[in-house]
Amino acid sequence: MPRGVGKTKKARPGSEARRLSRREMALDHAARLFNERGIAATSIADVAAAMQVTRAALYYYFDERDDLVFQTYERACQIIAGDLEAADEEGGDGLAKTLSFTRRALAPGKAPIAVLGETDYLKAPQQSIIARASARNTKALEGFVEQGIADGSVRPCDAHVMAHTIAGFVSWIQLTPAWLDIEETEAHARDANAVLSLLRNGVGAPHVQTPAVSFDVEALRPSPGNPFDRDAAANAKIETLLATASRLFNRRGVEGVSLDDVTAELGATKGALYHYFSDKADLVHRCYDRAFGLYEAIADHAMKHGRTGLEQTSIGVHLNTQAQAGALSPLAPLAGVRGLSKGQQTSLLSRAEAISRRYEAMGRRGLKDGTLQMSDVPAQARAGAGLFAWISKWRRADDPRSPQMLGDEIVRLYTRGLSAA
């Protein structure tokens, strides 16, 4: 409970507004820091320093970091709920409501929205509150898409997948400044417009059809080599460890997963893990190194096998979707990259920017050959990762959609958007 509750002293005029204003300001800073650095690397003292106040000043509003995290996540759900309600009240058909929500959620200058990437860090009752609130929001968004299909404004599609993909876009746009080292204010408006354009009409030129992608991302899995070779056997074990850890990190957030969780999932001992990794930070970095190796291999494959810019980018989207939905489970670009060591940050950010530039090159090829229509190629390349980056957060192991089916659905969204017109 915040300090001061239960006191009988009457507040002076305007003091309650100032108190709420300072709390809201603290939640703004906390959301930004959690997105950039992650929960583990952000304390109440860090938030206080960002606000240029004392740490003691914030203990009036938050009992501890757990309380700060919970209130920041709860506020994110409330902001999204408000945007959904406003979009519904604005009226119109299902497509109009869907786009109105997205426009509001990504509006430049809006209060930062904490990405709900580490909810497993919270205590069980807090987790339940956030999970229920997030599920209500996604269900409401799914209802907009279903309304659009019924009223003819949205083409036939999987409303469940579309709602989660839109939520993924909203989350990814909060993270792009940290991951791609761009100016937040300048890029946010461009990226928001890129998302809205993609959701409405896609990026495929009107006269071209959605490419059929038959490639299987499993073909890009590193070869296990000779099982009787000691080095090959060790590499196979490391691959299994990294895939398992990445799947857990993707699902529950880095701070929500312990080394004990990883070994329990594998049925191994912690000693086996320490044989290959020095500590959790080393494990996380190795998971990212593995992931970016796969992202680079996907870009290589797309550029090699796509005959047009549309085919190249569609192959990239499809294979990345398969990877996140399937057993490969590369570590997605999560909140907290700024919490890694400087050397790790430099390496990963450089690789992320290089991959983004490669998709820009594919986009420019599509403009030149007439298969793509993009008004802002760099923004589309940045925003495009939102199509698949959040799949591991919502897709369950028993989901009836295969990775290939999900890839087909996401590529249709990428090329054609939601509009039935």
C-alpha positions as CSV (number, residue, x, y, z in Angstrom):
1,M,0.0,0.0,0.0
2,P,1.4,3.5,-0.9
3,R,2.6,5.4,2.1
4,G,0.2,8.0,3.5
5,V,-2.9,5.9,3.0
6,G,-5.2,6.2,6.1
7,K,-4.0,9.6,7.2
8,T,-6.7,12.0,8.2
9,K,-5.0,15.2,7.4
10,K,-6.9,17.0,4.7
11,A,-5.0,17.6,1.4
12,R,-4.4,21.1,0.3
13,P,-6.1,22.2,-3.0
14,G,-4.2,20.9,-5.9
15,S,-2.0,18.5,-3.9
16,E,-3.9,15.4,-5.1
17,A,-3.4,16.5,-8.7
18,R,0.3,17.0,-8.1
19,R,0.5,13.6,-6.4
20,L,-1.2,11.8,-9.3
21,S,0.9,13.8,-11.8
22,R,4.1,12.7,-10.1
23,R,2.9,9.0,-10.0
24,E,2.0,9.2,-13.7
25,M,5.4,10.7,-14.5
26,A,7.1,7.9,-12.6
27,L,5.1,5.2,-14.5
28,D,6.1,6.9,-17.8
29,H,9.8,6.7,-16.9
30,A,9.4,3.2,-15.6
31,A,7.7,2.0,-18.8
32,R,10.5,3.5,-20.9
33,L,13.3,2.0,-18.8
34,F,11.7,-1.4,-18.6
35,N,11.4,-1.5,-22.4
36,E,14.9,-0.4,-22.9
37,R,16.8,-2.1,-20.0
38,G,14.4,-4.8,-18.7
39,I,13.2,-5.3,-15.2
40,A,16.5,-6.7,-13.8
41,A,18.5,-3.7,-14.8
42,T,15.9,-1.1,-13.6
43,S,15.4,-0.1,-10.0
44,I,13.3,2.5,-8.3
45,A,16.5,4.5,-7.9
46,D,16.9,4.5,-11.7
47,V,13.4,5.8,-12.1
48,A,14.0,8.5,-9.5
49,A,17.2,9.5,-11.2
50,A,15.4,9.8,-14.6
51,M,12.9,12.1,-12.9
52,Q,15.6,14.0,-11.0
53,V,14.0,13.3,-7.6
54,T,15.1,11.3,-4.6
55,R,14.4,7.6,-4.3
56,A,12.5,8.3,-1.1
57,A,10.1,10.5,-3.0
58,L,8.9,7.5,-5.0
59,Y,8.4,5.3,-2.0
60,Y,5.3,7.3,-1.3
61,Y,3.8,5.7,-4.5
62,F,5.5,2.3,-4.7
63,D,6.4,0.0,-1.9
64,E,9.1,-1.9,-3.8
65,R,10.2,-2.7,-7.3
66,D,7.6,-5.5,-7.6
67,D,4.9,-2.9,-6.9
68,L,6.4,-0.5,-9.5
69,V,6.5,-3.3,-12.1
70,F,2.9,-4.3,-11.4
71,Q,1.6,-0.7,-11.5
72,T,3.5,0.0,-14.7
73,Y,2.1,-3.2,-16.4
74,E,-1.4,-2.5,-15.1
75,R,-1.3,1.0,-16.5
76,A,-0.2,-0.3,-19.9
77,C,-3.3,-2.5,-19.9
78,Q,-5.5,0.4,-18.9
79,I,-4.1,2.6,-21.6
80,I,-4.8,-0.1,-24.3
81,A,-8.3,-0.6,-22.8
82,G,-8.9,3.1,-23.1
83,D,-7.8,3.2,-26.7
84,L,-10.1,0.2,-27.5
85,E,-13.0,1.9,-25.9
86,A,-12.4,5.2,-27.7
87,A,-12.1,3.4,-31.0
88,D,-15.4,1.5,-30.3
89,E,-17.2,4.8,-29.4
90,E,-15.9,6.5,-32.5
91,G,-18.0,4.0,-34.4
92,G,-17.8,2.8,-38.0
93,D,-17.2,-0.6,-39.5
94,G,-14.9,-3.2,-38.1
95,L,-11.9,-2.1,-40.2
96,A,-12.4,1.5,-39.1
97,K,-12.4,0.5,-35.4
98,T,-9.4,-1.7,-35.9
99,L,-7.4,1.0,-37.6
100,S,-8.7,3.7,-35.1
101,F,-7.4,1.6,-32.2
102,T,-4.0,1.1,-33.8
103,R,-3.7,4.8,-34.6
104,R,-4.4,5.7,-31.0
105,A,-2.1,3.1,-29.6
106,L,0.8,4.3,-31.8
107,A,0.1,8.0,-31.6
108,P,3.3,10.0,-31.4
109,G,3.7,11.8,-28.1
110,K,1.6,9.2,-26.3
111,A,2.6,8.1,-22.9
112,P,5.0,5.1,-23.1
113,I,3.3,1.7,-23.0
114,A,5.3,-0.9,-21.1
115,V,5.7,-4.0,-23.2
116,L,4.3,-7.0,-21.2
117,G,7.3,-9.1,-21.8
118,E,8.3,-10.1,-18.2
119,T,5.0,-10.8,-16.5
120,D,6.3,-14.0,-14.9
121,Y,8.5,-11.8,-12.7
122,L,5.3,-10.8,-10.9
123,K,3.8,-12.6,-7.9
124,A,1.0,-15.0,-8.9
125,P,-1.9,-12.8,-8.0
126,Q,-0.4,-9.9,-9.9
127,Q,0.3,-12.1,-12.9
128,S,-3.4,-13.2,-12.9
129,I,-4.6,-9.6,-12.9
130,I,-2.4,-8.6,-15.8
131,A,-3.1,-11.8,-17.8
132,R,-6.9,-11.2,-17.5
133,A,-6.6,-7.5,-18.4
134,S,-4.4,-8.3,-21.4
135,A,-6.7,-11.1,-22.5
136,R,-9.8,-8.8,-22.4
137,N,-8.0,-6.3,-24.5
138,T,-7.0,-8.8,-27.1
139,K,-10.5,-10.3,-27.2
140,A,-12.0,-6.8,-27.8
141,L,-9.6,-6.2,-30.6
142,E,-10.4,-9.6,-32.1
143,G,-14.1,-8.5,-31.9
144,F,-13.3,-5.5,-34.1
145,V,-11.8,-7.8,-36.7
146,E,-14.7,-10.3,-36.5
147,Q,-17.1,-7.3,-36.9
148,G,-15.2,-6.3,-40.0
149,I,-15.4,-9.7,-41.5
150,A,-19.2,-9.8,-40.8
151,D,-19.8,-6.3,-42.2
152,G,-17.6,-6.8,-45.3
153,S,-15.0,-4.2,-44.5
154,V,-12.3,-6.8,-43.5
155,R,-11.4,-9.7,-45.9
156,P,-11.9,-13.2,-44.6
157,C,-9.0,-14.0,-42.2
158,D,-8.2,-15.6,-38.9
159,A,-9.4,-12.9,-36.5
160,H,-7.5,-14.5,-33.5
161,V,-4.2,-14.3,-35.4
162,M,-4.8,-10.8,-36.7
163,A,-5.7,-9.4,-33.2
164,H,-2.5,-10.9,-31.7
165,T,-0.4,-9.6,-34.6
166,I,-1.7,-6.1,-34.2
167,A,-0.9,-6.3,-30.5
168,G,2.5,-7.5,-31.5
169,F,3.0,-4.4,-33.7
170,V,2.0,-2.1,-30.8
171,S,4.6,-3.9,-28.6
172,W,7.4,-3.9,-31.2
173,I,7.1,-0.2,-32.0
174,Q,7.8,0.5,-28.3
175,L,11.1,-1.5,-28.6
176,T,12.4,-0.3,-32.0
177,P,14.2,2.8,-30.7
178,A,16.4,0.7,-28.4
179,W,17.0,-2.2,-30.8
180,L,17.7,-0.1,-33.9
181,D,19.3,2.8,-32.2
182,I,17.1,5.4,-33.8
183,E,15.7,8.7,-32.7
184,E,12.5,7.8,-30.9
185,T,10.4,10.9,-31.6
186,E,11.3,11.2,-35.3
187,A,11.0,7.5,-36.1
188,H,7.8,6.7,-34.1
189,A,5.5,8.7,-36.4
190,R,7.0,7.1,-39.5
191,D,6.8,3.6,-38.1
192,A,3.2,4.1,-36.9
193,N,2.2,5.2,-40.4
194,A,4.0,2.2,-41.9
195,V,2.0,-0.1,-39.6
196,L,-1.3,1.6,-40.4
197,S,-0.6,1.4,-44.1
198,L,0.3,-2.3,-43.9
199,L,-2.8,-3.2,-41.9
200,R,-5.1,-1.4,-44.3
201,N,-3.8,-2.5,-47.7
202,G,-0.6,-4.4,-47.2
203,V,2.6,-3.7,-49.2
204,G,1.9,-5.8,-52.3
205,A,1.2,-3.9,-55.5
206,P,-2.5,-4.2,-56.5
207,H,-1.8,-6.3,-59.6
208,V,0.4,-9.0,-58.0
209,Q,-0.7,-12.1,-56.1
210,T,0.4,-13.2,-52.6
211,P,3.4,-15.4,-53.1
212,A,3.1,-19.1,-52.0
213,V,6.1,-19.9,-49.8
214,S,7.0,-23.6,-49.5
215,F,10.3,-23.3,-47.8
216,D,10.7,-24.9,-44.4
217,V,12.7,-23.0,-41.8
218,E,13.9,-26.3,-40.3
219,A,16.2,-26.6,-43.3
220,L,18.2,-23.7,-41.9
221,R,18.8,-25.5,-38.6
222,P,22.6,-26.1,-38.1
223,S,23.6,-29.5,-39.1
224,P,24.3,-31.8,-36.0
225,G,27.3,-33.3,-37.7
226,N,28.7,-36.7,-36.8
227,P,27.2,-37.8,-33.5
228,F,30.3,-39.8,-32.7
229,D,32.5,-36.8,-33.0
230,R,33.0,-35.2,-29.5
231,D,32.8,-31.6,-30.7
232,A,29.7,-32.3,-32.8
233,A,28.0,-34.0,-29.9
234,A,28.8,-31.0,-27.6
235,N,27.5,-28.6,-30.2
236,A,24.3,-30.6,-30.5
237,K,23.8,-30.4,-26.7
238,I,24.5,-26.6,-26.7
239,E,21.9,-26.2,-29.5
240,T,19.3,-28.0,-27.4
241,L,20.1,-25.9,-24.3
242,L,19.9,-22.7,-26.3
243,A,16.7,-23.6,-28.0
244,T,15.1,-24.6,-24.7
245,A,16.3,-21.5,-22.9
246,S,15.2,-19.2,-25.8
247,R,11.7,-20.8,-25.8
248,L,11.3,-20.1,-22.1
249,F,12.7,-16.5,-22.4
250,N,10.4,-15.8,-25.3
251,R,7.4,-17.0,-23.4
252,R,8.1,-15.7,-19.9
253,G,10.7,-12.9,-20.3
254,V,14.4,-13.1,-19.3
255,E,13.8,-12.1,-15.7
256,G,10.9,-14.6,-15.3
257,V,13.1,-17.6,-16.1
258,S,15.8,-18.9,-13.8
259,L,18.6,-21.4,-14.6
260,D,16.7,-23.9,-12.5
261,D,13.7,-23.4,-14.9
262,V,15.9,-24.2,-17.9
263,T,17.4,-27.3,-16.4
264,A,14.0,-28.5,-15.1
265,E,12.6,-28.2,-18.7
266,L,15.5,-30.3,-20.0
267,G,15.5,-32.8,-17.1
268,A,19.2,-31.9,-16.5
269,T,21.3,-30.6,-13.6
270,K,22.5,-27.1,-13.2
271,G,26.0,-28.5,-13.3
272,A,25.4,-29.6,-16.9
273,L,24.4,-26.0,-17.8
274,Y,27.4,-24.5,-16.1
275,H,29.6,-26.9,-18.1
276,Y,28.7,-24.8,-21.2
277,F,27.8,-21.4,-19.9
278,S,29.4,-19.3,-17.2
279,D,26.2,-17.7,-15.9
280,K,22.7,-16.6,-16.9
281,A,24.0,-13.5,-18.7
282,D,26.3,-15.7,-20.8
283,L,23.3,-17.9,-21.6
284,V,21.1,-14.9,-22.6
285,H,23.9,-13.6,-24.9
286,R,24.5,-16.9,-26.5
287,C,20.7,-17.3,-27.1
288,Y,20.8,-13.9,-28.9
289,D,23.9,-14.9,-30.9
290,R,22.1,-18.0,-32.0
291,A,19.0,-16.1,-32.9
292,F,20.7,-13.5,-35.0
293,G,22.6,-16.2,-36.8
294,L,19.2,-17.6,-37.8
295,Y,17.8,-14.2,-38.7
296,E,20.8,-13.6,-41.0
297,A,20.4,-17.0,-42.6
298,I,16.7,-16.3,-43.3
299,A,17.7,-13.0,-44.9
300,D,20.3,-14.8,-47.0
301,H,17.7,-17.4,-48.1
302,A,15.1,-14.8,-49.0
303,M,17.6,-12.8,-51.1
304,K,18.8,-15.9,-52.8
305,H,15.5,-17.5,-53.7
306,G,13.1,-14.6,-54.1
307,R,12.8,-13.5,-57.8
308,T,11.2,-10.2,-56.9
309,G,11.2,-7.8,-54.0
310,L,7.8,-9.0,-53.0
311,E,8.9,-12.7,-53.1
312,Q,12.1,-11.9,-51.1
313,T,10.3,-10.0,-48.3
314,S,7.5,-12.6,-48.2
315,I,10.0,-15.4,-47.8
316,G,11.6,-13.5,-45.0
317,V,8.3,-12.9,-43.2
318,H,7.2,-16.5,-43.7
319,L,10.4,-18.1,-42.4
320,N,10.6,-15.8,-39.4
321,T,7.0,-16.6,-38.6
322,Q,7.7,-20.3,-38.8
323,A,10.8,-19.9,-36.7
324,Q,8.9,-18.2,-33.9
325,A,6.0,-20.6,-34.1
326,G,8.0,-23.8,-34.3
327,A,10.7,-25.8,-32.5
328,L,13.6,-23.5,-33.5
329,S,12.5,-20.8,-31.1
330,P,15.1,-18.1,-31.8
331,L,15.2,-15.6,-29.0
332,A,13.0,-12.7,-30.1
333,P,14.1,-9.1,-29.8
334,L,12.8,-8.6,-26.2
335,A,12.6,-5.7,-23.9
336,G,15.9,-5.1,-22.0
337,V,18.6,-5.0,-24.7
338,R,20.1,-1.9,-23.0
339,G,20.5,-4.0,-19.9
340,L,23.2,-6.2,-21.6
341,S,26.9,-5.3,-21.4
342,K,28.2,-2.6,-23.6
343,G,30.0,-5.1,-25.8
344,Q,27.0,-7.3,-26.2
345,Q,24.8,-4.3,-27.0
346,T,27.2,-3.1,-29.7
347,S,27.4,-6.5,-31.4
348,L,23.7,-7.2,-31.3
349,L,22.5,-3.7,-32.3
350,S,25.0,-3.7,-35.2
351,R,23.6,-7.0,-36.4
352,A,20.0,-5.9,-36.0
353,E,20.7,-2.7,-38.0
354,A,22.4,-4.7,-40.7
355,I,19.4,-7.1,-41.1
356,S,17.0,-4.1,-41.2
357,R,19.1,-2.6,-44.1
358,R,18.9,-5.9,-46.0
359,Y,15.1,-5.8,-45.8
360,E,15.3,-2.2,-46.9
361,A,17.2,-3.4,-50.0
362,M,14.6,-6.0,-50.7
363,G,11.9,-3.3,-50.4
364,R,13.7,-1.0,-52.8
365,R,14.0,-3.9,-55.2
366,G,10.2,-4.4,-55.0
367,L,9.6,-0.8,-55.7
368,K,11.8,-1.0,-58.7
369,D,10.3,-4.2,-60.1
370,G,6.8,-3.0,-59.4
371,T,5.8,-5.8,-57.0
372,L,5.7,-3.6,-53.8
373,Q,4.1,-0.3,-52.9
374,M,5.8,1.4,-50.0
375,S,6.0,5.1,-49.3
376,D,8.6,4.8,-46.6
377,V,10.9,1.7,-47.1
378,P,13.1,2.2,-44.0
379,A,10.0,2.5,-41.8
380,Q,8.4,-0.6,-43.3
381,A,11.6,-2.6,-42.8
382,R,11.7,-1.5,-39.2
383,A,8.1,-2.1,-38.5
384,G,7.9,-5.4,-40.4
385,A,9.4,-7.4,-37.5
386,G,6.2,-6.7,-35.6
387,L,4.5,-9.2,-37.8
388,F,6.2,-12.1,-36.1
389,A,8.2,-10.9,-33.1
390,W,5.4,-11.5,-30.6
391,I,4.2,-14.9,-31.8
392,S,5.9,-16.8,-29.0
393,K,4.1,-14.7,-26.4
394,W,0.6,-15.9,-27.5
395,R,0.9,-19.1,-29.4
396,R,0.3,-22.2,-27.3
397,A,1.9,-25.6,-27.8
398,D,-1.5,-27.1,-28.7
399,D,-2.4,-24.3,-31.2
400,P,-4.1,-26.1,-34.2
401,R,-2.3,-23.8,-36.7
402,S,1.0,-25.3,-37.9
403,P,4.0,-23.0,-38.4
404,Q,3.4,-23.2,-42.1
405,M,-0.3,-22.3,-41.8
406,L,0.6,-19.4,-39.6
407,G,3.2,-18.2,-42.0
408,D,0.7,-18.3,-44.8
409,E,-1.8,-16.2,-42.7
410,I,0.9,-13.6,-41.8
411,V,2.2,-13.3,-45.4
412,R,-1.4,-12.6,-46.6
413,L,-1.6,-9.8,-44.0
414,Y,1.7,-8.5,-45.1
415,T,0.8,-8.4,-48.8
416,R,-2.9,-7.6,-48.7
417,G,-3.6,-6.0,-45.4
418,L,-7.1,-6.3,-43.8
419,S,-9.2,-4.3,-46.1
420,A,-11.7,-6.2,-48.2
421,A,-11.8,-3.4,-50.8
